[in-house]
Amino acid sequence: MHVEVYSKFDNVPEEVILPKQCHGDQIIEIVTGKENLNNCDALVTKNKSKLLGIRTADCAAVCFSDGDKIGIAHIGWRGLCLGLIEKMLRNFNKGGLKIFVGPFNHSFEIKKDFCYDEIKAKFGDQFFIESNGKVTFLFKDAIISVLPEGTKFDPRNTFSDSLLPSFRRDKTTERLVTAVSFK
């Protein structure tokens, strides 16, 4: 598995296949590269000539490879709660599985609203810190809890690294593109 993370200063190769993400849990298998990519947040392929990509600012791009297949998923709190990581894992042979997670916002403040309720329904209280009337969601810890041991993480945090785009920090429309390939 080969992973590249492109910033606004980089030229993203035209052949990178990018879905029209919607913070959901739909996975599209890429065979020809001409598939309908509307409303999906994850791609998988056995086609060794394809480059799969995801756009992110604070969400995580999670890359998968078992040697026969590669995949990439856009994981925000909604996708995490919908079980997108677990759905992706079912597409891969566990033997030889490699996973890499690109830069993302490791923790963030949330309100006690729908977001809080969805996270609590999936994980309970274990990934919340409450202090001075504020709730912080430990997003990285929640992601770690559903990924197998040995998963590699890019150490950068989009919120604290001013060189990376962060919607929560700057309300930016800029995005990173993380791309995975067999090469």
N, C-alpha and C positions, 0 to 999 in steps of 0.2 A: 504494500500500500504506500502510495506517495501522496502527501498532503501539502498544499500550498495555501497560505493566507495572504490575500491581496488587499491592500489599503487603497484609498482614493488616489494615491500617488503611483500605483502600479497599473499596468495594462493587463486587464483580465483577458485571457485568450478567448477568442470568439467561439471556440468549440465547447466551452464550458456550458453544460445544460443546467439552466436555472429555473426552478418552478415558480409559479405565482403563489407565494406563501400566504396562508390565512390563519395561522395559529391553530391548526387542527391536528388531525391524526391520520390523514390519508397518505398512503404510500403508493407511488407509481413505479412499476417496473419499466425500465428503459431497455427496449430491444433495438429499435431503429433510430431513436432520437427525434422522431416525429410525433411522439405521444402527446396527448392533451395534458398540459401541465398546470391547468387552472385548479385552484383550491387544493393544493397538496403541500405537505411540509416535509416530505421525505422521498428519496429516490434510491432505487437499487438496480444493479445491472450485472450481467455476466459478460457483456460485450467489452472486451479488453481495449477497444479503441475509444471508449467514451470517457469523458471527464464530467463528473457530477459536482454541482455546486449549490451552496446555500448563502443567502445574504443575511447578515446579522449586525446588530449594534450592541445590544445587551443580552440577547438570547444566545444559546450555545449551539454551535455547529458540531454535531457528533458524527464522526467518520467511522465506518466499519469495514473490515475485510477478513474473509476466511480463506483467501487464496483463489477461490472460484468465483466469488461475488464481491463487489464493493457496494457501499451505500453511504448515504449522508442524510442526516435529519436535522431539522430546525426545531430546537427545544427551548421553548419559553415555559412559563409556569403552566399555561393551558395545555400544551403538548405533553408536559411532564405529568400533569394530573390525568390526562386522557390515556396515558400508558403508551405513548409513541415509542419510547425507548424499548419497552418490553416487546411491542409489536415488531420493531426492527430486529431485535435479538432473535425472534422466531424465524427470520429469513436467513439466518446464518448458521453454519456448522460450528459448534462450540470448540471443536478441536482446531487449534491454530487461529482462533479468532483474535484479531487485533482491533483495538478501539483507540481513537484519538479524539480529544475534545479541544476545539479551538478556543480563542479568548472569549470571555463573556463576563457579565457582571455577577460576581460571586455571592452577593447578598444585597437586599434592597428593602426599603421601608414599604409596607403595605397598609391599607386600611382594613378594618374589620368589616369587610363587605363580601361580595361574591367571590373574589379572589381568595380571601382568607378562608371562607367556607369550603371552597373546592380543595385547597391545599390540605386543610384540616381533615376533610373527609378521606383523603388518600393516605396521609402520613400521620395524622394525630397532631399533637403539639410539639413533637420532637425537633422540628426545624424552625421554631419561632423563638425569638428573644423579645420579651416585653420589658420596656424601660421608659419611665417618664411619660406614660400614656401612648408610647409609640411601639409599633410591632415591626420587627425586622425578620424577613424570611431568609434563611440560610440556604440559598438556591444551590450552591455548589455541593453542600452536604447532602441535600435531597437527591441531586443527580448521582453523586457517588453511591448512594444507598441502593440504586437500581441497576448500576453497571457492575460487571464482573471485576474481580480483583485483577490488577495488572493493567487497567485502563490508564493511558497516558493523558496528561492534561498540559495544555499550554499554560504557563504560570501567569500570564498577563490577565489583568482585570480591566475590562473596558471602562468601568466607572472611574477607577483611580489612575489609569494611564492616559494622560491627555493626548497622546499620539494616536489613540484609537477612538473611533466614533462611539458615543454613548448617548442614546436618546434620553435616558434618565438624568444624565448630567447636563446636557446641552440642548435637548430637544432637536437634535440634528436629524437631517434626512440622509446623511451619509451612511454607508454601510460597508462592512468588511465583506469580502467574498471568500469563502473557504471552499476549496476544490479538492476532490479526491480522485485518484486514478490508480490503475494497476501498476504503472511505471514507477 
